[in-house]
Amino acid sequence: MARVAVLLGGLSPERPVSLSSGAGCAAALRRLGHDVIEIDPQDEDWIERLRAARVDVVFNALHGEWGEDGRTQGVLDYLKLPYTHSGVLASALAMDKDKSKAIFAQAGLPLAAGKLMHRLEAAKAHPMPAPYVVKPNAQGSSVGVFIVREGANRPPEQLLDPDWTFGDDVLVEEFIDGKELTVAVMHGRGALAVTDILPAGEWYDFDAKYAEGGSRHLVPADIPQSISDQCLRAAEAAHTALGCRGVTRADFRYDPKRNRIALLEVNTQPGMTPTSLVPEQAAHLGMSYDDLVQWILEDASWPR
């Protein structure tokens, strides 16, 4: 058995999700017999605590900025500690939606049309015909994301909010009407399944992702086999194109009227909360939550 440091919480707007993911993973690791210490990088002394703990491996359960964007991975590389999930470069690329889209385009993957803009420029006039989606370029979990619907008289005034804290760069993309699909990939084992996400509200926002009853998940998705195969192949190709490790999750939109899928993003440290999608797909294939956590731990290494 190993001595494991679980990093959870952190500094990003996704802190509550990370606390839930980390608590679940820490509990599973203890059930598996590991010696576990939980460390929250919100505390200024977290690196000193990590050094002093003399752990064998770090289980990174952080989400968002300073967690899955390559910065914490850089610290772990400097400390020469084996850690889970993707390394510095893959993490940084995946977190930057515009840069990852450029890599996906080079790999020939299906994408939604869009462009990177300064938020104040995007607020001056409609940057493209509505409906379209506006999302911070470097956030996850649908933080700061909103849809500008067809018939909207004004450009997105939310971007002028003086309390906007999600960065000045936003990605503006065409809104693809249809289904929200997602695929988990385990490094070396391939894609797991396709989940059809059915939000209780208008779309798959933060509350739909994490609130109790916010969405229903249909595994496997009720879609044509050809579309399922496309999603599985695209998720694996995206994981490889970014150089990811561990478990990732690729999100898609599927327009059944045009029989079209579009890859939205790859999450290098997907949620491990009670309502999260990756554990659900693993369970669909007969892998328990604890077995999934153990696999992620065993996949850890240094350097990544």
SULKAUR-V952468 format. One record per run of one state. SS is the DSSP state (~ for helix, > for strand, _ for the rest). FROM is the first residue (numbers start at 1). TO is the last residue. If there is no record, write none. Layout:
BEGIN
ss/from/to
SS/FROM/TO
SS/FROM/TO
END
This chain:
BEGIN
ss/from/to
_/1/2
>/3/7
_/8/14
~/15/31
_/32/34
>/35/39
_/40/45
~/46/53
_/54/56
>/57/60
_/61/70
~/71/78
_/79/82
>/83/83
_/84/87
~/88/95
_/96/96
~/97/106
_/107/110
>/111/111
_/112/113
>/114/118
~/119/122
_/123/131
>/132/136
_/137/145
>/146/148
_/149/156
~/157/160
_/161/168
>/169/174
_/175/178
>/179/186
_/187/189
>/190/199
_/200/205
~/206/210
_/211/214
>/215/219
_/220/224
~/225/242
_/243/246
>/247/255
_/256/259
>/260/267
_/268/276
~/277/284
_/285/288
~/289/299
_/300/300
>/301/301
_/302/304
END
